[in-house]
């Protein structure tokens, strides 16, 4: 480690010590059925969101926590797996998992790692550097993380606890926790979509943008990418750079989307208070934003457009697909397009039952369609499938009383977007969204223990001062 990073870590410790008040422990361990103290909070996902949530809890003196991630250390999140852009798309000065501690910002880490001049010259953050920064942040804060550990199922446990069945190299075990946070990023509450006309095609011919694609095998091949968001362009560019003979990108819209609504909404009022609005306003804002879809920056487009064998097709939704002796053929309003391989960048759909960890309760998780019926001109069936979350990011019941324990499962992922705006999957929302979630978690933990706190206050008899009374003289009036 460089001297500059060592000094930075000393600054971090000093900064956190200065703002440690109040430092009193306030949670007593709750004993699980195995005789061991149950976790106060189990966080599933140790990527950027999980790190920020864990940090926020530790600053609130909730230290009996654990982060799980199914990936190996350093491979959490998309940055070194299916993220295929050279840099982050967010501006370099967007803060996030640092939770407004200057010495923990990416800028502080970058300057210690590469120098102040490098930061001044930097345009956008390299995604590999972002992954390295997140790992440094997690280690510097001292978060307890278990990698290679996959959540299999959440069920109600005894005495108000949740039982999380997890699988790791050591086998399957059950962890007990008072609360569970699903900080599962993009996948969250569903799966990556393959458009219906392509679902009958062999898996060897179709993949999603989140799959582990061997792009070297696409050298000399005809590739079609469906979708026109940033991730779709990233995959098209990666195929072109790997030597694909031709790449076609199909945009279902008449004109490609170049406006980025997430740039508009990056202001404190929206990020902090969208969730305080009534359902009609929340739906109106998020439907407009999500139907616009996320735009892409100029370098993302240029990375594809510089190749003569790249073709963008607007107004070209896939209407049908069939296998041929030479690959597959996609039928669009603009004609048939042959391909050897198809990559789907069509987003994620909500599918609670498809999440193994929630399979036992999927039918009673309330959705937006269960709670709000928009006017005729504002309806959207896909967005209606998003979960309708409480003000602490917790699941709510479709039928009250059937599964009350799900109020201790909190969702911080892309699926929380309809209820809270761009939280759970966006760097720009962390400084407002994570404190809101942590506040909800600590509120629930405090309320559950209110009788104990009252008993503690009632028994509190620690004097703060000793009063010395002068002795009375003989003959003094009594």
N, C-alpha and C positions, 0 to 999 in steps of 0.2 A: 504494500500500500504506500502511496506517495505521502510525503510530509504534509502536503496541502490537504489531503483527505483526512489524515490523522488529526490535523488542526480543526478541520470542519466538524469532525465527530465530537471533539472536545467542546466546540461551540454549541453543538446540538444538546449535549448533556447540560451545559450551563443554561441554555435557553429554557429547557424543560424544567430545570430546577427552579428557575425564577418564576415560572407561572404554575407551580405545582399546587398552590392553595386552591381549595382545602385538601389536605393530604390524608384526612381521616378515612380509615376503612369503614365501610357501612353495610357490607353484605356478609352474612354468616353463611358458611357452606351448608348446602342441603344434601343430606346423605341419600344416595341412591340405593336401589334394592341389592346391589352387590356389596354394600357396606362402605363404598368409597364416596368421597364428596362428588356430587354431580357438578357439571360445568354450569356456570351462570349463563354463558352464551357460547354456542357452537356456531362457527362461521364456516359455511361450505363455499370454498373458493378462496384462493390465496393470491389472486391477481390484484390489479390496482384497486378495485373496490373493496375486496376483503382486507387488504392492508390498511386502507383508510378507515374502515369500520373498526378494525382491531385497535388502531391507534386512537381513534375517538373514544372507544370504551376504556382503554387504559388511562387516558387523560381524565376520565370520569370516575376513576378508581374502581373500575370493574376489571380485575386482573385475572380472575378465574375463567379464562377463555381458551379456546383452541381453534386454530384455522386448519381446515383440511383441503387438500387439492389432489385430484387424481393424477395430475401431471408430475413429472420429475422436477426437482428443484431447478428453477431458472426457466422452465418451459410453461409456466402458468400463463393463462390468457392466450391471445392470438399472436403475440408479437414475434415469436420465433417459430411459429407453426404455420397457420393459414393466412396470416397477414402478408400480403404480397406487394406492398408498396415500399419504396425505399425509405420514406419518412412518415412521421405522423402528419395528419392533415390539420390538426389544431395549431394555431399560432404558438410560437415558442414561449410566450409570456403567460399562457393560460396556466394557472396554478390548479392543483387538484389534491392528490393524496397527502400533500404536506400539511393540509388543514390550516393554512395561513401562518405556519411557522417559517420565517424567512430562511433559517439555516437548513431547513429540510426541503426547500424547493429544488426543482430540477436545475434552475439557474445556478444555485449555490454548488450543487454537485458537479455540474458541467465546468464551472470555472475552476473548481479544485482539481478536476480531472484533466482538463485541457487548457486552462488558462483563460483569463478575462478577455483577451483579444479574440480567442476562438469563439466565445459567446457573442461578442459584438459582430463578428462576421457570419455567424450562423443564420441560416434562413429558416429551415424547419428541422425539428429534432429527428435524428436517425432512429428508426424503430429498434435497432439493436442496442443503441445507447439508452433508450427508454427502458428496455427490459433490464439492462444492467443497473440502471438507476433504481428501479423498483426493488431489485434484489438487495441493493445496498440499503435502501430505506427500511426494508423489513428487518434486516440484520441489525441496523443501527438502533431502531426502536426497541428491538428485542422481542418481537412477536413470536409466540409459540406456534409453530407450523409443522404439520405432518404431511409430507408429500407421498405420492403413490397410494393414496387412500381414497377410495370411492364410496360415496353415499349410495346405499342400496334401497333403504326404506326408512320412512319416518312413521312412528306409531305412538299412540298415547302410552305413557308409562305410569307407574304408581305415584301417588302423592303429588299429582299435578305436574310431574316431569314428562318430558318427551324422550322417547327411546329411538335413537338413530342407529340403524344397523349398517355397519361399514365394512368394506373389504380392503385388505392390504396384503402385503407379502406374508404377513404373519397369520393370515386367515381372516375369517369373519368374526367380528365382535360387536357388542352393543355399547354405545356411549349414551349416557343420560345427561340431559341438559334442561335448564329451565326455559331457555329460549333458543331457537335456531334461526339463523339468517342465511338465506340462499343468495349468495353473492356470485351468481353464476353467469354474469355477463350477457353475451349475445344469445346464447342458447336458452337460458332462463327457464321458460315454461313451455317450450315446444321444440320443433325441429326445423331444419332447413328444408325449404320447399323445392320439390321437383314438380313442374307444371303437369297437370293431369294428362295431356296428350303424350307425355314422354314416359309415364310411369310403367308402361309395359316393355320398355326397351331394356336390354341386358345391362347389368351393372357395369360391365366392361366398356360400355359406350357412353355412360352418363355419370356425372359427378356434380356435387354442389361446390360452391366456392370455399366451403369449410373443410372439404375432404382432403386427405393426403394424396395429392396428385403428383405423379412422376412426370414432370414436364419434359424431361429429356426424351421420354418415349413418344412425345408429340412432335419430335423433329420430323419434318417432311409430311406431316399429317394436315388434314383439313379440320379446323376447329371452329365450332360455333359457340358463342357465349350468349346466353339469354339473360336479358336485364341490362339496364343502362345506368346503374348506380356506380359509385366509386369502386366497390369491390369487383363488380363485373369488369370494369375497365382495367383494374389491376391484374386480373386473371388473363384477360385478353393480351395485355402487354407482356406478361410472363410467358405466355405461349409463343408470342411473336419473337421474343428474345431467345427462346429455346430453339427456334428454327422451324416453327410451324410453317407450312408452305402457304397457307392462307388462313386468315381469321376473320370471321363475320360476327359482328355484335348486333343482336336484334333488340330493338327498342319498341315496345308495344305502342307507345304514345306517338302522336303525329309529329311532335317535335320533342327533341331531347331536353331533359330538365337541366338547366345550368344555374338556377338560383339555389342557394344554400340557406334554407330557413333556419338552420341551427346557428348561423351567424346573427340573424335577427334576434333570436330569443336569448342571447347571451348577455343578459343584464340582470342585476340582483332582484329587481321586482318580480320578474317572471319566474326566475329560477327558484326564488324563495317562496313565492305566494300563489303560484298557479293552483297548488293543491288546496288553498284556502277558499277558492271560488266554488260556486255551486256546480252541480253536474252539467247543467246546460252550457255554461261558459267553458268548463274544462273540456267537454266533448268538442265544442266548436273550435277551440284553439288547437287541440291535438289532432283532430280529424284533418283540419286544413294543413297542418305541418306534415303529418304522416302521409297524407295523400299526395302532397307535393313530392314526397320522397327526398332523400338526401342528395344534394348536388355534389359535383366533383370539381376540384380545382384545375386550373389550366395545365399544370405539369402532368396531371393524371391523364388528361386527354392527349396532350402532346406526346406522351410516351407511346401511345398507340398510333397516332396520326403520322408520326415520322416514318412509319413502315408502309411501303407502297402496296403490300399485300394485306392491308387492313381495310375492311369495308364496314361502314356503319349503315344499318338499315333502320330508318324511322318508320313508324306506322306498320310494324311487322310482328304482330303477336303470332305465336305458334298455334296453328289451328289443328294440325295433325302431324303425326310422325310415323314412319314405318322403316323397318329394316330392309336393306337391299343387299345384294351380293357383294357390294363394295363398301358397306358401312350403313349409315342411316340417311334418311331424307326427311327434312322438315318442311311442312307446307305452311306458307304464310300468304297474306293477301298480295304480297309482291312477288309471289312465285315460289318454286321449290328450291331449297338450298341443301346440297349434299354435304355430309360431314363424316369424319372418322370418329370424332369425339365431341361431346356436348358438355359444356359447363354451365350450371344453372346459378345465376346470381339474382334470384327472385325473392330473397328475404326469408323470414322465419314466420311460421304460423303458430298459433297457440294450440297446444294439444296436451292438456294436463294428464290425460290417461297414458300418454306416451312417455311420461316421466316416471321411471320405475319407483323413485323415492316417494312419489305422491299417488301411486296407483290405487292405494287403498282408500283415498279420500277425494280423488279427482272429481267424482260426481257431485260433491257438495261444496266445491269452491265456487263462490259467486263470481259471475262475469259482469261486464258492463251491460250486456244485453239483459241480464237479470234485474238490474237496478235502474236502468235509464232507457227510455224510448225516445230517441231524437225525432225532430220533425221530419216529414217525408223527404225533404230535399237534403237532409244531413245524414241519412242512414248509411251505414257501412258495416256489412256483415262481418268482415274480417276483424275490424277494430272492436266490434261487440264481443268478440271472443277473448279479449284481454281480461285479466282478473281485476275485479273491483276491490281495491285495497282500502283498509282502514287508515286513519291519519298517522299511524305508526308503521306503515308499510306491511301490516299483518293481513293474512288472508281473512276473508269474511265468509260466513256460511250462506249457502243458497237457501237451506232450510234450517232455521235457528234451532239449536238444541241437539242436532244430530251429531255434530263433531265439534263441540266447543273448544277443544284443544288446539284447533288450527289457528286460534288467535295468538298463539305463541310461536307461530312460524311466520317469519317476516321475509318478504321478497324484495331484493335489491338487484334488479336485472333489467334487461330491456323490456320485459313484460310489465314493469311498473310504470312505463311511460304514460299510459293513458290516465293514470291516477295522479302522477306527480310531475309530468314533464320529462325532460331528458335526464333522468337520474338512473343510476345503475349501469349505464353503458357509456357515459360521456365524461371526459375529463373536466369539461367546463362547468358541470353541475355539482361536482364533488364538494366544493367549499360551502355550498348551501344545503345540499341533499344529505350528506353524511351526518352533519350535526342534527338535522331533523330526525333522521333514523335513530341516532344514538339517544337523543332526547326521549323518543318513544320507547326505546328499550329500557332505559333507566327508570322512566316513569312506571312502566309495567312492573319492574322488579321492586321498586319502592312500594307501590300500592299493594303488591302481594304480601309484603312484609309489614304492613302498617301496624298490625296488632303488636308485633315484636317491638317496633320503634316506639309505640305508645308505652309499652311496659318498661322499655329502657329509660324513657324520659321520666316515668313515674318513680323509678327506683334511683334516679340520678341524684347523688348527694355529695359530689366532689366540691369542697369549698374552694373558692378562688383567692381568698384572703384570710388572714388570721387577725382577729380584732383583740387587742390587748386592753382590758378594762382596768383602770387604777383601783387598788385596794382601798376600802373605806377606813377612815380613822376611828378610833374609839370615841364613842359619844356622838358620832354623826347621826343625823336623823335618818331614820330608815323609811 
